[in-house]
Amino acid sequence: MSAVESGGGGGAAKMESVALVAPVTALEFAGDALLAGPEVVAFRLSGGGGTAAGERRMVLREASVQGLRAEPGPGPARPRAVLLAGPRRVLAVGEAGGLTAYEAARGLWAPVLSPAAVGPRALLAAAPLPGGDEALCALGGGDGRLLLFALSRPGTAAELRPFEGAVRGLSWAPRPGLSPAAAAALLVSGPEGEMLWLDVAYRPDRAPWVRLMGRYLLPPCKQRWHTCAAFLPQGELLVCGDRRGSLLLFPCSSNSAWAAENTTTATDPVSEESSSELEPSHLLHKGALPLESPLSLLFGLHGKTGVTSVTCHKGYIYSTGRDGVYRQLRLQDQQLEVLWKHRPCKGLQWIEELRFTPDGDLLVLGFHADNFVVWSSRTSENLHCIPCGGGHRSWSYCSSPSADAFAFIKSGDVMLYCREAEPCEQQVLLASLHGREITCVRRLGAVEVPGHAALNVLVTGSEDTTACVLVLSEHSRAAVPLARLSDHISSVRTLALAGPTGPGDEGFGDKGLSALLFSAGGRAQIECYRLVCAGDPTSESAVACQVIHVASHRLDEHWERKKNRHKLIKMDPETRVFGLLEAARKLVLVAESFHHQRCVLKVEAFLHTGTGGERRHLLCSAATDGSIAFWDITGPIMDAVDALHQAKGEMQPLALGAPLLTVVVHTCGVNSLHVSKVPEGQYLVASGSDDGSIHVCLLGVSLGRGEATAGTSLQVLERVSRPCAHAAHVTGIRVLRPDLLLSASVDQRLTLWHRGRGELVPLSTTFFHVPDLAELDFWEVAEAGRELRYYCVLCGQGLELLSGTAPSEPLPPEAASNGAGV
């Protein structure tokens, strides 16, 4: 890092690099250390036994898929469904209803149940019991029969007939209050959307113990059965997903109390005195048990293809579906509330399940084209990729510390992929923030964590279609991602924050930083999120971030419904104003203008308050022709508020009207723009251009008497420019105070300017490391007993944080003149 500084009498101004996150362009070993560039970073590598156990990953080497049709023993005739009961045991159900098992250790098939036991169109579900190869199995038939048995003793089964019609859905779920080593809850769906909750316990040498606990009613739809379920740890509640893609929340307390009063079996489900099975007569009188309706329903949340899994983790609910995304939800006043959704990787059209590992990784199970994949969110890579023909077939996956296995049916044969796991020292030494160039950056604020220096929370947007909330530490010089936002379908081009940013701001609560984040990008798409960040000393980043998706808007959804839409999708020269209805979770287009006949590159909004307390909402927009237009949008905003109130959130866009003032400040596109209020109630408008020039104008605002925008006028009081201030595009500019200006360019120079009488004088120039600079953000920190410190974050092909100081007092004219030759 080098800097050229002036020697003015007011004290030298300088900016120094604090942290850098840049693409790795070179690797070199130096003994047991690995050096990575462009900035030299060293990683100490330990020997074979030096890696902590928590940092190891178990990976599978290449393994072939084995067909089991030719294996010895009576294999399944026309297999209908397969299920792994451990990595070395495959269960297969035939079309006629028989159940067979394949033991990988012995390499042969063995019969478990005859076809007459349950009949055709059978469904199979198993709950492995920890500490051995035993499992509780449930086999539901097309005639309404249900068999419950231990896999080691299929002859001592509990046989029930819960429905008159076919069993349509079958799944196990661990339940708080039941010992996971001997019992689990079974959810069974039947005709007309009826779902039963049964508690089932394993007993050695006897049939499983069964108790009917609850009856539920699924919402009407064509495919009316559940696909997955989970009991919530924070209360007696059950959440389940159905084949229609809906999430439902049911109560458990009233049903379990009824079951305790009306069942004669012993209280201890695994005691020797308890009944051998649920009496058939008890199921005949199941109508006495209340049929519960959902407390909360999110209909079609995952589309028409169904919900595939529901998982509870650290107080949140996660759901997956065949729509290629997973969603995070929370329970709010016994209602399910969607916080946000995430698409883990491109091309993953079907997500089957999420698995949270003890070392903090999130594994995503799903299908990429016709391959089954296990995706690691930590390393952003496939741990397994198995060609199977796609997920529209019966399949099963099992993972254990010793081995992983995947079984599926293809061309009438049961196929098995199995491989012993081996330790691997592979680690992520330097996590990436984005896969492509960072296009925009905003600082959310700073979080105070005991035992740590203040941590800066930033948000970045990228051409990889994601936005990333991250912590950038001055002490470690590292960036740690907190959350990734993947709702955009094209590049994220700009970010904006609204709301309090830290302690002392109005609305700042005990939970930490809270703000609304707006991201906009390609395909005319806008997304809005509520971000809440707070200190968390137990996490790696020392900061926890909660993301709530608030609203979204896509203009091209309207365009795509029109004829000749190929003529409409273009770089449109429009200035638009949107209104956010946070309670209704809607972004509404309220006003627009076609004044600019060129692409609009930058916009800035500011609020002016007159001497009598009158307030005006002002907007400036900059285009590719070098012009900046100034608007008074107070009237359209007031009219839009009235229209939205009367129309309940719907309205036709209003006309923004003509701008109050248009100023041509550059000969080509305006790539950077900033507006700052000066003490006299005037405004400094700074801009940078493609031609390397920067321009500053002093703007005066006059307010007439009357309502809304009556009499509002703008006047340019002073203009100053610096041609060829940089050797390339000026993509970042900020007014620090009335006499100081900061600019950054693609030429990788960050320059501090003094604004004097009719001229801009350079005070210092710092060369930074980020190529192809896209944007900068700036803030200042008042340190106790010390001078004011400035911080600047730059983004492009990487991310860099710089800090520095500036003269505390405005420079005298002679000092500024001395720096003119820098």
N, C-alpha and C positions, 0 to 999 in steps of 0.2 A: 504494500500500500504506500503510495507516495502522494504528497500534496504540495502544491505551490501556494505560498502564502504572501500576503502583503505585509509590509512593515509599517503600517500606519500607526500614528500615535495613540489611537483608541484601543490598542490591544489586538493581537493577531487572532483572526477567526480561523477555525479549522474543524474538519470532520474526519473521524477515524472509524475504521471498520470494527464492529463489535461482534458480529456473527455472520457466517456465510454458509448457505446451502446451495450447492451448485452441482451440475452434472459431473459424474466421475469420468474423466477423460484418459486416465492412465493408472496402472497398477504396477507395483514393483515390490519384490521381497527384499528385505534387508535383515538377514538372519531370521529370527523368529518374529519379526515385525513385518506388517504389510503396509506399504505406503500408498495412499490414494490421492489423486489430484483432481481438479486443478489446484485447490488449496491443499497443502501437504497435511494429511491426516494420518496418524499412525495407529494401527490396531495391533495389540500384543496377542499373539497366537500361542495357546497352551498345547502341551503334548496330548497323547492319547487319553491319559487319565485325568487331565487337568480341567476338563469342561464340567461345569456343574450339571448335575442330573436334570435340573429343571430346564436347562438350555438345550438338551438333546432332543432330537426328533427321531421317531421311528419311521423309516421309509421303506417302501417295497421296491425291490429290484424288478426287472422285467420278468413277467410270468405269463405263461400261455393259458388259454382257456381250454378246459378239459370237458369233453362230452361224457356223460355218465350212462348213456343208453346201453353201452356194451359192457358195463361193469357186471360182475357176477351177482346172482341173487334175483329175486322177483321184483324188478323195478316197476315204477308206476306205468299203468296203461293209459296212454293219452293224458299226460300231466296237465292239470288245470292251473295249479298254483304251487309255488315253492316258498319255503321259509327256512332260514338258517337258525338253528337252535345251538348257537355257538359256532366258532369258526371251522369246526371239523365235522359238523353234523347237518345234513340237509334233509328237510321234510318236504315231501311232495304229495299233493292231493290229486287223484285222478278224476277224470270227467264223471266216472260212475260213483265217486265218493270215497274210495279206499284211500288209506294213508300209509305211506311207506317212508322209511328212513334210510339215508345213505351215511355210513360211517367212513370218513376219509382215512382214519387210522387203519382200518381193516380192509378198506377198498371194496366193500360189497353193500348191496341193498338188503333190507330186512323189512318184512311186513309189520305194521303197527296195528291198524284196524282194517277190517274187511269193508268192502263197498256197502254192505247192508247196514253198517253201523249208523250211517247218517244220510246216505242217499246222494243223488247228483246235486250239482250246483252248490257245492260245499264251500264255506269260507273257513280259513284257518288263521288263528292268532296264537302267539306264544309269549309268555313272560318268563325269561330265564331267571332262575334263583341264584343269587350270589353264593360263591363258595363251592361250586361243583358243576356237574353237567346236567343237573335236574332242571326241569322247566314245567310251568303250568301251561297246559294247552287248552284251547277252546276251539271246537269244531261245530260250526253252524250249518244246518242243511236247508235245502230248498223247500222242505215240508214243515219248517218251523222247529225242528228238533235242535237241541243244543247239548253237546257233550263236553264235560269238564273233567280233565284227568291229568295226572302227573305223567310225564313222558316215560318214566321208568316203569310205570304200572298202568298201562292203558286199559287193562281188564277191569280195574276198579274205578269206574267212571261214574260221575253224577250225571244222570240223564234228565233233562228238563224239556218242556215244550212251552216256551214263553209266548209264542205267537201261533195264530192259525195259518198265517202265510209264511213266506220265505224270510229267513234271516238275511238282512241286506247289509248290515254294517257290524263289524266286530273289532274291538280294540281294547288293549290293556292300558292301565294308567296307575302309576304309584300314587298312593293316597296317604296324606298325613294322618297318623294315628294307627296305621297298620305297619307291622314289621315287614320291611322290604325283603327280609330273608325267608319269609314263609307265606306272605299274602300280598294280594294286589286287588285293584278294582277292575271290573270288567264292564264295558259299555256295549250294549247290544241294541241294534236298531232293527225294527220290523216294519210291517206294512203301516200305511197311513201316518208315517212320521213319528211313531211311538219309539222311544228309547228307554231302555231299562238300565239301572245301575245295580250291579251285583258285587258284593264283597266275596272274594274267594280266597280260601286259605289251604295251604298244603299240609297234609298229614301223612306221615310215613305209614305204609301198609294199609291205608284206608282211602276211601274216596274223598275228594276235596270237600271242605266245609263251604257252604254257600248261604248267603243271606241277601234277600231282596232289600235294597236300600232306597230306591227312588224310581219314579216314572216321569218322563219328560216328553214334551211335544215339540217337534221341529216345525219350522214355518213351512207353509204349503209351497211346493215347487215340483217340477217334473221328476227329479232325482232326489228323493226325500229321505236321505239317510246320512248319518254322521260318518266322518272319515278319520277323526282324531279327537283326542280329549286330554285335558290336564286339570288337576285339582290345584287351586291357588293356595299358596302357603299363608297368605294374609287374610284368611277368613274362610268360612264354610261355603265356598263357591266353586263351581265347575264351569270351565270354559271349553267349548268344543267347536270344531269346524265341520262343515257339511259338504256334500258333493256339489252343491250350488255355488260354493265359494264364500259362504257366509260364516261369520263368527258369532257365537251365541254364549251368553252368560246365564247360568242357572243357579238357583239356591240349593244348598244341601242340608241345611239345619232342620227344616220342617220334615223332610222325608226321613232323615236318619233318626229323628226323634220318634216318628211313627213306627219305623222298623224296630226300634228298641222296645217299644211298648207292645207290638203285635207279633213278635217272634218268640217262640218258646225255647230256642236254642240258647246255649250257655253264652255268657258275656265274652269269655276268652275264646277267640275263634280257633285256637290251636290246642285247646284242652281235650283230653281224652273223653270227657263226658259229653262233649257237644254232639249234636245230631250229625248223622253221616251225610245228609244232603237236604236241600230245601224240598219240602213236601210238595208233590204236584198239586195237591189241593190248595196250598198256599198261593201258587201261581194262578190257579183258577179264580181266586178271589183277589187278584192284584188290583182290580178296579176299586177296592176300598182305599188304596193308596192314592193320594192326590196326584193328578196329572199336572205337572208344573209347566208353565209357559216361561219363555226367556225374560229375565230382568233387563237384558240389553241385547240388541240385535244390530249387527252391521251387515246388512243384506248385500250379497254379491261382492264383498270386499276384494276377493281375489279373482273375480270374473266367474264365468260359467264353467270353468274347468275344474274347480274345486280347491279346497284347502287341504294341504298335504300333511302339515304338522303344527302342533301348538306346544311351545316350550316356555317355562318360567325361569328367569335368571335375574338375580340381584334386584328383585322387586318389580321387574318389567315382564311383559308378556310378548313373546315373539311368535309370529305366524308366518308360514310359508305357503306357496301355492304354485300352480303350473303357469302363472303369469310371469315368472322369472324374477320376482322381487320378494323380499321378506320385509315385514313390517314390525315396528316396535310400538307397543301399546301400553297403557297404564290403566289402572282401575281408579275411577274418580266418582265417588258417591254411588257405588254399585253400578256404574256405567263404564263400558269400554270406550276408551278414547285413543284414537290413532295419533301417535306422536310424529312418526316419519316412516318413510319407506326407503329401501336401499336395494340397488341392483349390484350384486357383488362383482360381476364381470360380464363383459359383452359376450353374447352368444349363448348364455346360460338360460335357455327358455323355460326350464322346468326345475324348480327347487323343491326337493323332497323333504329335507330336514336340516336343522342347525344343531351342531354339537359344540358346546363350550368346553375347552380342554382345561386341565388344571394349571397349565402354564400361561393361560391368558389368550390362547389362540381361539379363533372361531372357524370351525370347519363347516363348509357348505356342501351338502350332498345334493346332486342333481344331475341333469342331463344336458350335455352340449352336443347338439345334432343327434347322432345315433350312438354317442359314447356316454357311459356313466363316469362321472368325475367326482372327486373329492377335492374341493378348492380350499386352500389355506388363505384366510384373510390377512394373516400377518406377513406372509412372504409373497402373496399375490401370485401363486403358482398352483398347478395341479399336483396333488400328492398321488392321485391315481387317475388314470384315464383308460377305461376298459371298453372296447368296442362290443356292443351287445345288441345293436339294432334299435335302440331307443327305449323310452320308459313305458310305452303302451304295450306292455307285456308283464307277466308276473315275474318279480325279481325280489331279491333280498340281500342286504349288506350287513355284515357283522364285523366289528373291530374289537380287538382285545390287545393287551400288552404283548402277547406272544405272536399273534398272527392276525391277518385281515383276510376276509373272504367275501366273495360276491357270487351269487347264484342267480340264474335266470333261465327262462324257457325260450328256446329258439328252434324252429322247425320240428316241433314235437319232441325235442330232447332237452334234458336238464343239463345245463352247462355250469361249470364251477371254475371260478378263478380263486386261487388260494396261494398264499406265499407267507413264509415265516418272516417276521419283522427283524430287522437288523439295526443296531445303533449306528447313527451317523452324526458326525461332528459339524454338520452344516449349520451355520448360524447367519442371521442377518446382522452384518456389522454396521451398515448404514442404511436406514430405511428411506425409501423415496417418498416424496410428497406428491408428485404428479408424474404421469407418463409422458407428457408433452410440455410445451412452453407455458409458463404462468403468465396470464394476460392481465390480471388485476389483483390488487391487494388492499385490504382495509384493516386497521387496528381496532379491535373491539374494546380493549382496555387492559388494565393490569390487575392481577389477582395476588393478594397477600396470603402467603402460606407460611405458617410457623416453621422456622428453621431454614427458610429459603429466602433469597432475594425476590423482589417483586417480579412476577412472571408476566410477560407480555402475551396476550392472546390475539392472534391474527386470523384473518380469513383470506384465503387465496382462491382464485378461479383460474381455470386452465382450459387449453384447447382439447384436453382429454375428456371434456364434458362434465367434469366434476368440480365441486368446490370443497375445500378442506379447511376445517377449523383446527388450528395448531397452536402450540405453545413454543415460543422462541426465547431461549434463556441466554442472557448475557454471560452467565457464569460458565455454563457448559458449552456455549456456542453451538448448540444443537437445536433442531426443530423436531418436536414430537407431535404427531397427528393426534387429535382428540376425536374427531368425527369427520366422515366423508359424506357429502351430499351428492346424490347421483340421479336427481330427477330430470336433469337437462338431457335433451336428445341431440344437442349440438354444442359447439364451443361456448363456454361461459366468457362473456366479454366485459362485463362490468359488475361492480358490487356497490351497495349503498347500505348504510346503517342508520337506524332511527331509534331513539330512546336513550336512557341513561347509560353511561359508560363506566361508572365507578362510584366509590364512596363520595358522598357530598352532593351528588347529582340528585335532582328530584326524582323520586320513584325508585331509587336504588334500595333494594331490600337486603335482608339478612342472607339470602341465598347466594349472593355474589353478583357478578356482572349479568345484566339482562338487557337485551336489545332485540329489535326486529332487523333481520337481515333480508335484503332484497338482492336477488341475482338475476341478471338478464343476459341473453345471448342469442345464438343463432336460432332460426325458425321462429323469430318473433316471440320468444318464450320468456316469461317472467315467473320466478318462484319467490315465495316469501316464507321465512322461518322465524320462529322465536328461539333465541339462544339464551341459555342460562348456564353460566360458568361459575364454579365455586372451588375453593381449595379442597384437595383430597390427598392428605399426606401418604395414604396407603398405596396410591397408584404410581406407576412409573413416571408419569408426567407431573405429578403432584397437583393436578387440576382435573376436575370432572366436568364434562359438558353434556347438558341435556338439550336435545334438538326437538322442536315441535314444528311440524310442517303446518303452516297457516293457510296459504292460498296459492293458486297458480293461475296463469293466464297465457293463452297462445292465440295470437292474432291469425296465424295461418290456418287454424282450424276453421275460421270463418272463410278464409280464401279458398280452401280446398273444397268447400261446398259449392263454389261458383263454377260456371262454365268458363272455359279458356283460362283456367287458373295459372297456366304457365306464363301468361302475360302479366300476372299480378304479383307473383313472388319475385321480388327484386329488392334492391337497396332503396327503400322508399324515403323521400325527403319530407318526413312528417315529424311534428313535435306533438307528443301526446301526454296527457295528464291522467293518472289513474287514481282511484280512490280505494282504500283498503277498508273492508268491513270485517274486522278481526273476529267478532262474535259469530258472524255468519260464514266466516272463512271464504271470502270472495274478494277478488280484485276486479274492479269495474272500470272500464274506460269511460271517463266522464267528459273529456274535452280533447280536441285535436286541431291542428292547423297545418296547412300545406304552403306556408309562406316560403320556406326554403326550397329552392329549386335544385338543391344539391343534397347529398347525404349529410345528415346531422351526426357529427362525431362526438360532441360533448354537450352536456347540460349542467347547469348549476342553479340551485334555488336558494333564495335568501329572504328573510323577513325584515321589513323596515317598519319601525315605530316612529311616528311623528311626535312633535312636541306636545300635542294635545292627547296623546295616547292612541291616535289612529294607527291601525296596522294594515300593511299592504304586503301581500305575497307576491314577490317578484321572481322572475325566471329569466335566465339568459341561455341561449342556445348558439352553438358554433358549428359551422358547416365547412365543407371541403373547398368552398370558394373564398375562404379567409374572412368571412363576415361573422359578426356576433350580433344577434338580435336580442333585445330586452323586452320582456312582456310583463304586464300586470295581470296576474291570474286570480286576483281576489274575487272578482265578479263571477267568473265561471265556477270557482270553488264553492261560493255561497249558493249559486243556482243549483249546482250538482248535489249539495247536501240536502236542499229542499226536495229536489226531484227524487233522490234515493229514499228519503223518508216517506214520500207519498207513494212511490212505486214499489216499496218494500225490496230495495236492492237491485232493481232493474231500471235502465234508462237508455235513451238514445244519446250518443255523444254530442256534446255541445260544440259550438264553434269557438275557438280560442280567440278569434278576432285578429286584428292587425297589431304588430309589435309597436311599442311606444317609441323605440329607437333602434336603428340598425347602423352598425359601425363596421366598415371594412378595415381590418387591422393587419391582415397578412395577404400575401400574393397567392398563397395556396392553403391547403387544409390546416385547420386548427386541431392539433393533436393533444393539447393540454390546456386546462382552464381552471382558474381558481378565483373566488370572490372573497374579499376580506373587508370587514367593517373597520373604519378608522374613527378615532374619538370624536371628530366633528360631525358624526352622523352621515358621513359620506362613505363611499365604497371604492376600494381598489380592485380592479379587474385585470388579472394577469393572464397572459396566454402565450403559448409556444407553438411553432409551426413546423411544417415539413421542411422549409427552407433553412432551418437552424436559427431563425430570428425569434426574439421574445419582445412582447409589447405589454405596457402597463398604462391603463387609463384611470383617471380619477373621476368618479361618477357622483353627481349630485342629484338628490331626489327632492322634488317639490310636490306637496300635497295640497290640493284645493279643498274647499269645503263641500260637504255633501256625502252621499252614501256611496258605498262600493268604490269604484275606481274613478269617480268624478274628479277631474282636475289633476290627476296624477301625471307628472311630467319628469323626464330625465334629461340631464344635461352633462356633456363631457366637459369637465373643468380643466383637465390637464392630460396630455398624452406624451409618453416617452417610449422609445423603442430602441432596440439594439440589434441591427442587422448582423448576420453571421456570428451570433453569440456562441453557437456551437457548430461543429463540422457535420452534423447530421440532424435527423428529426429530433425536435424537443418533445419528449413524451411525458415529462413530469415537471410541474411548476407549482410553487407554493409561496404565498406572501407570509413571512414570519411576523413582521411588524411593519409599520408605515415606511421605514427606511431600509428594510432588509427583504431580499427576495432570494429564493432557492430554485435552481433549475437543474434538470438532469436530461441527458440526451443519449441516443444510441451510440454516440462517440465515446461512451463510458466515462464521461466527465460530470461531476457534480459540482456546480459552481454557486458560490454565495455572492450576491450582488448588493451593492449599496445604491439605493434610489436617492439621487440628489436633485439638484435644480436642472431639470431638463435632460438628465443623462442617467445611465446605468453604469456603475463602475464595479468591476470584479474585485472582490476582497480575497477569495481563495478558491482554488480548484482542487478537487480530490478525484483521483482515478479509482473507480470501483471495478469489481470483478464480473459483474453480471452482464453477459452479452445480450444484444437485442432487447434493450430496456423497453418495457411495455408501460409501466406506471410506477408511481411512488405514492407513499402516504407519509404523513408527518405529524408529530406531536411534541409537546414540550413538557418537561418535568421540573418543578421548583424544588430543589434539594435544600434540606434544612441547613441554614447557615452558609450556603454556597450559592454561586451564581446559577442563573437559569440554564438548563441543559436542553438541547434540542436532539430529537431522534428522527431518523429518516429510514424507511424501509423501501427497498427497490426490488422490483420483480421483472423477470424476463426469462432467460434461460438459467433460472436459479432464483435465489432469494438472498438478499444481503441487508443487514441492519448496520447503520452507521449512527454515530452520536458525535456531538461537538458542542462548542460554546460559541458565543458571539459577543461583541462589545456590548456592555451593559447600557451604554448611553449612545445616542445617535452620533455618528462621526462628524467632526467639523469639516467644512468644505475642503480645507487644505489636506486633511488626512485622507479623505476620499480621493482627492486628486493624485496623491502619492501612489495609490493602488491601481491607477488606471493602466499602468503598463504591465500588470501581471498577466 
